[in-house]
Amino acid sequence: MGFREVSVSEVREVLRGWLDGAGLRTVAERAGVDRKTARRYVQAAQEAGLDRAAGWDALDDGLVGQVVVAVRPVRPNGHGRAWEALLAHEEQIRAWVAGDGKDAKPLSIVKIEELLARQGTVVPYRTLHRFATERCGYRAKESTVRVNDGEPGAELQVDFGQMGYLTDQDGRRRKVHALIFTAVYSRHMFVWLTHAQTLAAVIAGCEAAWAFFGGVFKVIVPDNLKPVVTDADAVNPRLSQGWLDYAQHAGFVTDPARVRRPKDKPRVERTVQYVRGNFWAGESFTDLADAQVAASRWCAQRAGMRIHGTIQARPIEVFLQAEAPVLLPAPDAYDVPIFARVKVHRDFHVEVAKSLYSLPEQYLGQHLDVRADSELVKLYQRGALVKTHPRQRPGGRSTDPADLPEHQASYALRDLARLIGTCAGHGANIGIYAERILDDPLPWTRMRAVYRLLGLVRRYGPDPVEQACDRALQLDVISVTKIASMLERATEHTTPTLPTATAATTTRFARQPTEFMSRTTRTANSWTTPASRGTALAIHGTTVATEPVNAATNGTTALSLIPGSAREAIAREDAPTPRNPQKESTR
């Protein structure tokens, strides 16, 4: 038989309708699933302990997860074997449905089923019908009839329409769309202006509509908007998870119109041209907020007070009299969540809205479903809740230490206390030594030294490292390299010999004067020249050398102690006489 994987929101919608007392057929139509599928989920919920008398609070994530696991078969690609068999005949089925050829007419699904059976492909009729509808362009032709308006407050038709362009204050010219809400019974309308057609914009328009109408309608008939309908189908349309979640919050039921079937929502189709021509045309607005104020006033005073051509009454008067009292109460402010499908990467994290969230190792490489609101981030695997994190700002990270490998958790999280505790588990001195190593303004830059210390523990054992750390702490030496050297030389049990102090003696003239001689003489008389010119007598501040000095003979050197003033005189004597440029020119 055909198979379509039912989402968690659809399962919750089935159980919610069943708890409200609706029949299985009605529940299946509301959730967009088959009646037999709805029955299986209801039976699984009853076996899980769900009582029909219980309220909506009983539908927690744990119960829904049990129901999904119990009912859903194991189908990795979302379809069964019959669907895979039809993929090989897709082009042939498309030709039969379209009636290609001169004499070939479009064939019915029954005939196509018979022709496939002759070729050896036997599939259920319902699977073939869904395959031909979804992939081969099969559409049933039906007649058009006028549909009654229904009960007051029962139906609200919604459609998007392009109004025109609006120039912002910063000079940008942007396109403006109108999300138009029309009550089927009274024809009372509300217009919400927006620049985008996203899920957040649609939900914001719905929130403003509930405030305008004073309540919520029971059934919403939207167009096939991408944020609302992900898979448009005449029988079983698939709604987006975000829209189903909002529908559950507000309490209404969604019945989307068919693709290219404007007669499915005729009450709002003609209203688009009326809003564009009567409200937008010829007007000038400063910005979108100004235009929205004008649109709300126009809906209440102009469109609501006109005499409608069909009902021959003022829409706002009919609405206040017949529909307003029977509307559902307006819900609380809705926290718009993010629904996504993410992959668990090698770093044990998934990325949701530019933030990182951790998961255990068994989910590496797998794809999970995410629901993230402003408070929590919930991750599901095939409908079962597997992890919950607090919501982080963009660029933030929420990491559960239990999700990371034990030997990498402290390094990844820079958990200094945990790292010190690991070292202290091998010995008290090792823990103190690790704490001394991390005593730094930037302690995480010293974590590698602590990991090297733990490596020495694994290599030599805790006892030698404990003794080495004890010796190093006594000498106030904080260096893992010294610890490694002590362990390599096996000196952790020995006390190092410190240098002893020598006797206090004078060291001013410890070296011999001959070591300082800078000039050599053959003899004391032949080499020495009397200071005759420009030399001052060394009278003050001169110390007489009293040590015996031997005569300098045969090339030996002797030290001559020269006072400072005499040394300057000798330098002036040895310097060349500067030349006088005037005398040179006279010569």
Secondary structure, 3 states (H helix, E strand, C coil): CCCCCCCHHHHHHHHHHHHCCCCHHHHHHHHCCCHHHHHHHHHHHHHCCCCCCCCHHHCCHHHHHHHHHHHCCCCCCCCCHHHHHHHCCHHHHHHHHHCCCCCCCCCCHHHHHHHHHHCCCCCCHHHHHHHHHHHCCCCCCCCCCCCCCCCCCCEEEEEEEEEEEEECCCCCEEEEEEEEEEECCCCCEEEEEECCCCHHHHHHHHHHHHHHHCCECCEEECCCCCCCEEECCCCCCEECHHHHHHHHHHCCEECCCCCCCHHHCHHHHHHHHHHHHHHHCCCCCCCHHHHHHHHHHHHHHHHCCCCCCCCCCCHHHHHHHHHHHHCECCCCCCCCCEEEEEECCCCCEEEECCEEEECCHHHCCCEEEEEECCCEEEEEECCEEEEEEECCCCCCEECCHHHCCHHHHHHHHCCHHHHHHHHHCCCHHHHHHHHHHCCCCCHHHHHHHHHHHHHHHHHHCHHHHHHHHHHHHHCCCCCHHHHHHHHHHCCCCCCCCCCCCCCCCCCCCCCCHHHHCCCECCCHHHHCCCCCCCCCCCCCCCCCCCCCCCCCCCCCECCCCCCHHHHHHHHHHHCCCCCCHHHHHHC
